[in-house]
Amino acid sequence: MNKKPKQSKIKWIVAGILILLLGILGYYQLLYKAKRMNSGIYTLAYSFTQHAHIVNAVRFSPDGNFIASGSVDSTVRIWRKENGQLQTTLKHPQGITYLDYSRDGNYIATTSYDRKARLWKLPEGKLIREFAAHESTPWSVALSPDGRTIATGSEDATLRIWDLRTGALLHTLKGHALTIWSLQFTPDSKQLVSGSYDKTLKFWNVPEGKLIRSIDAHEQAIVAIAISHDGKMVASAADDCRIKLWSIDNGKLLRTIDGSEEHVQAVAFSPDGRWLISGGRDKPVVGELLQEVFGDSKLNKGVTMRLWEVSSGKLLQTFDHHGNDATDMVFSPDGKRIALASADHTVSVWSNEQPEPVNVHRKAD
């Protein structure tokens, strides 16, 4: 019996599958593009390239003169805003998961893969206190605006509130079923809002340590939240590619912003409340898998950040400078700049002031 026709058919099938796979790979690496809107409201000022691993967090100091970035490379680096000069490096035993500035700018709080939270004195970068925060990795940290407490949220599904002066644990807040990815205090420090992989948004009374309200907010995991500077709204961002705006007073849904083509992992309000920035994955699932194998998408960069009008939900601008996902972002206190942290190991700074130097990369000192 002649088996060659059957073997030939199998070879053609295998070849067809390989061609299809190569086509898919080529499409997502070289051709796929999300919707762009290059309005030029913000333009690239410069980038920080000193980090050796994923940058998980970025914050402006309250006076706007410094930018702090925290990375999986176990460092927090603090830069001068006007020239990108490295000012201070805070070294940790393990990678940084998140950070926050105190309202007076004299302290930075950090969380790390070693399950601890830390408080650092600035500008000298002295370690003041360690908090043995959780049984699992804490993914978020926030300092209350009144300077009295520090809150952490963890993979163990709990939030903890500590006395900043004494280090005493004040409350352990239980109610979430899965990892708490993001949390933030209201401007009056009386409430704490948290978002979780369990798809819920929860509002907590800080002095009493009690749950005020729980909302089934999204169809998929909530990865980021942000509270408007006037304390009236909270934005939640999720893996369902939606951003939702909620009233802090009554928990009512105010607006849903659809238009992010990939999972949203970070969100922030402008100081005047007119604008919202969001960012996250820069590619669909296949593209993300390819990045895991081949590294950053340098030939076909995806959209990592979007600028929205809060009142209408209108898309104003897209940003496609980075070769991998956006992990965090923030407006400067005056709203004139945006800092974006990325999985491609860099931080980019965007400005709506003119003139600005473009594509200036700060090299390691």
C-alpha positions in Angstrom: 0.0 0.0 0.0 1.3 3.4 -0.9 1.5 5.7 2.1 3.1 8.6 0.4 -0.2 10.5 -0.4 -1.2 10.3 3.2 2.2 11.5 4.4 2.2 14.3 1.9 -1.2 15.4 3.1 0.0 15.5 6.7 3.0 17.6 5.6 0.7 20.1 3.9 -1.5 20.3 7.0 1.6 20.9 9.2 3.0 23.5 6.8 -0.4 25.3 6.7 -0.5 25.4 10.5 3.0 26.8 10.6 2.2 29.4 8.0 -0.9 30.4 10.0 1.0 30.7 13.2 3.7 32.8 11.5 1.0 35.0 10.1 -0.5 35.6 13.5 2.9 36.3 15.0 3.8 38.7 12.2 0.4 40.5 12.5 0.7 41.1 16.2 4.4 42.0 16.2 4.4 44.2 13.1 0.9 45.2 11.9 -1.7 45.3 14.7 -2.5 48.8 15.8 -5.1 50.1 18.2 -7.0 53.3 17.5 -4.7 56.3 17.6 -5.4 60.0 18.3 -2.2 62.1 18.2 -3.7 65.4 19.2 -0.5 66.7 20.7 -2.0 68.0 23.9 0.9 66.4 25.8 4.3 65.8 24.1 7.2 63.7 25.3 9.7 65.6 27.4 12.2 62.9 28.4 12.5 59.4 29.7 14.3 57.7 32.6 16.1 54.6 31.6 18.1 53.6 34.7 15.8 50.9 36.1 16.9 47.3 35.3 13.4 45.8 35.5 9.7 46.5 35.4 8.7 49.9 36.9 5.6 49.3 39.0 4.9 52.8 40.4 5.5 56.5 39.8 4.6 59.6 41.7 5.3 63.3 41.6 6.3 65.0 44.9 3.6 67.3 46.3 5.6 70.4 45.2 6.0 68.9 41.7 9.8 69.2 41.8 10.7 65.5 42.0 9.5 62.2 40.5 9.8 58.9 42.4 9.8 55.6 40.5 9.7 52.1 42.1 10.8 49.0 40.3 11.1 45.2 40.5 14.9 45.9 40.5 14.5 46.6 44.2 15.0 50.3 44.1 13.0 53.5 44.4 14.7 56.3 42.4 13.9 59.9 43.0 14.7 62.4 40.1 14.7 66.1 39.7 11.7 67.1 37.5 13.4 69.9 35.7 16.5 68.0 34.4 16.0 64.3 35.2 19.0 64.3 37.6 19.0 61.4 40.0 18.6 62.7 43.5 18.2 59.7 45.8 18.1 55.9 45.6 16.2 53.9 48.2 17.4 50.3 48.1 15.2 47.4 49.2 15.8 43.7 49.8 13.3 42.8 47.1 11.3 44.4 44.3 9.0 47.3 44.8 5.3 46.8 44.3 4.0 50.4 45.0 4.9 53.7 46.6 3.3 56.9 47.8 4.4 60.4 48.9 3.2 62.0 52.1 1.2 65.2 51.7 4.1 67.4 53.0 6.6 65.6 50.7 8.9 64.7 53.6 8.3 60.9 53.4 7.8 58.1 51.0 6.0 54.9 51.8 6.8 51.7 49.8 5.6 48.1 49.6 7.8 45.2 48.5 7.7 41.5 47.5 9.2 40.8 50.9 5.7 41.5 52.3 6.8 44.6 54.2 5.8 48.2 54.0 8.5 50.9 54.7 8.5 54.6 55.6 11.5 56.6 54.4 12.6 60.2 55.4 13.4 62.6 52.6 15.6 64.1 51.2 18.3 61.9 52.9 16.5 58.6 52.1 16.7 57.3 55.6 14.6 54.3 56.6 12.3 55.3 59.5 10.1 52.3 60.0 9.2 48.9 58.7 5.7 47.4 58.9 5.4 43.6 58.7 2.4 44.2 56.6 0.8 40.9 55.3 0.9 37.2 54.9 1.3 37.7 51.2 2.6 40.3 48.8 1.2 43.8 49.5 0.4 45.4 46.1 -0.6 48.9 47.1 0.2 51.5 49.8 -1.3 54.9 50.6 -0.4 57.6 53.1 -3.4 59.5 54.5 -3.6 63.2 53.6 -3.7 64.1 57.3 -0.4 62.4 57.8 -1.7 60.1 60.6 -2.0 56.7 59.0 -0.7 54.3 56.3 -2.8 51.7 54.5 -1.7 48.6 52.6 -3.7 46.2 50.5 -2.5 42.7 49.8 -2.7 39.4 47.9 -4.1 38.0 51.2 -7.3 39.9 50.5 -7.0 42.2 53.5 -6.3 45.9 54.0 -4.4 47.1 57.0 -4.3 50.5 58.5 -1.4 51.5 60.7 -0.6 54.5 63.0 2.2 56.3 61.1 3.8 57.7 64.3 4.0 54.6 66.4 3.7 51.8 63.8 0.8 50.2 65.7 -1.7 48.2 63.7 -5.1 50.0 64.0 -7.4 47.9 61.8 -7.3 44.8 59.6 -10.1 45.2 57.1 -11.7 42.0 55.8 -14.3 41.7 53.1 -12.6 41.2 49.8 -12.4 37.7 48.5 -9.3 38.0 46.3 -6.2 40.1 45.9 -6.5 43.9 46.6 -4.7 45.6 43.8 -5.4 49.3 44.5 -6.5 51.6 47.4 -6.7 55.3 48.1 -7.7 57.7 50.9 -10.3 60.4 50.3 -8.9 63.9 50.7 -10.4 64.3 54.2 -8.7 61.0 55.3 -12.0 59.7 56.6 -12.6 57.0 54.0 -10.5 54.4 52.2 -11.6 53.0 48.9 -10.2 49.7 47.6 -10.5 47.7 44.4 -10.0 43.9 44.1 -9.7 41.0 41.7 -13.1 39.9 43.2 -14.5 42.7 40.9 -15.8 44.8 43.8 -15.2 48.3 44.9 -15.4 48.8 48.7 -15.6 52.0 50.8 -14.3 51.9 54.4 -14.6 54.1 57.4 -11.0 54.8 58.5 -11.5 55.8 62.2 -13.8 52.9 62.9 -12.3 50.3 60.5 -15.8 49.4 59.2 -17.2 48.7 55.7 -19.5 51.5 54.5 -20.4 50.2 51.1 -19.6 47.4 48.6 -20.3 47.7 44.8 -20.2 44.9 42.3 -18.4 47.3 39.9 -17.0 45.3 37.0 -17.3 42.1 35.0 -13.6 41.3 35.5 -10.9 42.1 38.1 -10.5 45.7 39.2 -6.8 46.6 38.9 -6.7 50.3 39.7 -8.7 53.1 41.3 -8.2 56.9 41.6 -10.1 59.5 43.6 -10.7 62.9 42.2 -8.9 65.8 44.0 -12.2 67.3 45.1 -13.1 64.0 46.7 -16.4 63.6 44.8 -15.6 60.8 42.4 -13.7 57.5 42.3 -12.6 56.0 39.0 -12.3 52.2 38.8 -10.3 50.5 36.0 -10.6 46.8 35.2 -9.6 43.9 33.0 -13.0 44.2 31.2 -11.4 47.2 29.4 -13.8 49.7 31.0 -13.4 52.7 33.3 -16.2 53.6 35.6 -16.8 56.8 37.6 -18.7 56.5 40.9 -20.0 59.0 43.4 -18.2 58.7 46.7 -21.2 60.1 48.6 -23.7 57.5 47.5 -21.9 55.0 45.3 -24.0 55.8 42.3 -22.5 55.1 38.8 -21.9 58.4 37.1 -20.3 57.4 33.8 -18.8 54.4 32.0 -15.9 55.1 29.6 -15.6 52.5 26.9 -12.8 52.7 24.4 -9.8 51.1 25.9 -9.0 48.2 23.6 -7.0 46.3 26.2 -7.0 45.6 29.9 -6.8 48.8 32.0 -4.2 48.7 34.7 -3.8 52.3 35.9 -5.9 55.5 36.1 -5.5 59.0 37.5 -7.4 62.3 37.6 -5.9 65.7 36.6 -5.8 68.1 39.5 -8.6 70.2 38.1 -10.8 67.1 37.5 -11.3 67.8 33.8 -9.2 65.0 32.5 -8.5 61.4 33.2 -5.5 59.3 32.1 -5.7 55.5 31.8 -3.2 52.9 30.8 -2.5 49.2 30.8 -1.7 46.4 28.3 -0.5 47.5 25.0 -1.4 44.4 23.0 -4.2 41.8 22.8 -3.7 38.4 24.5 -1.6 37.0 21.6 0.5 40.1 21.5 1.1 39.9 25.3 2.2 36.3 25.0 4.6 37.2 22.3 6.1 39.9 24.5 6.6 37.3 27.2 8.6 35.2 24.7 10.4 37.8 22.5 10.5 40.9 24.8 9.3 44.4 24.3 7.6 45.4 21.0 10.1 47.9 19.7 9.1 47.6 16.1 5.3 48.0 16.6 4.6 49.8 19.8 1.1 49.7 21.2 -1.0 52.3 22.8 -0.1 52.4 26.5 -1.9 55.5 27.7 -5.1 57.4 26.9 -6.3 60.9 27.8 -10.0 61.3 28.4 -12.4 64.2 29.0 -14.2 63.4 32.3 -17.5 65.2 31.6 -18.1 63.5 28.3 -15.9 60.4 28.3 -14.4 61.6 25.0 -11.0 60.3 24.0 -8.6 63.2 23.6 -5.2 61.6 23.0 -3.4 58.3 22.8 0.3 57.6 23.7 2.4 54.9 22.0 6.0 55.6 23.1 6.6 52.5 25.2 7.4 49.0 24.0 5.4 47.2 26.7 2.5 47.7 29.2 1.8 50.8 31.3 1.9 49.9 34.9 1.2 53.3 36.6 0.8 57.0 35.8 0.2 60.3 37.5 -0.4 64.0 36.8 2.0 66.6 38.3 0.4 68.8 40.9 -0.1 71.6 38.4 -1.4 69.3 35.7 1.3 70.3 33.3 3.1 67.0 33.2 2.3 63.3 33.2 4.7 60.6 34.3 4.1 57.0 33.0 5.8 53.9 34.4 6.2 50.9 32.1 7.0 47.2 32.0 9.7 48.1 29.5 11.9 49.3 32.4 11.4 53.0 31.7 9.5 56.1 32.9 8.4 58.7 30.4 7.5 62.3 31.2 5.0 64.2 29.1 4.4 67.9 29.0 1.9 70.4 27.7 4.3 73.2 28.2 6.4 74.6 25.3 9.2 74.4 24.4 10.2 70.9 25.5 13.2 68.7 24.6 12.0 65.5 23.0 13.5 62.0 23.3 16.1 62.9 25.9 17.1 59.8 27.7 18.7 60.1 31.1 21.7 57.7 31.4 22.7 56.0 34.6 25.0 58.0 36.9 
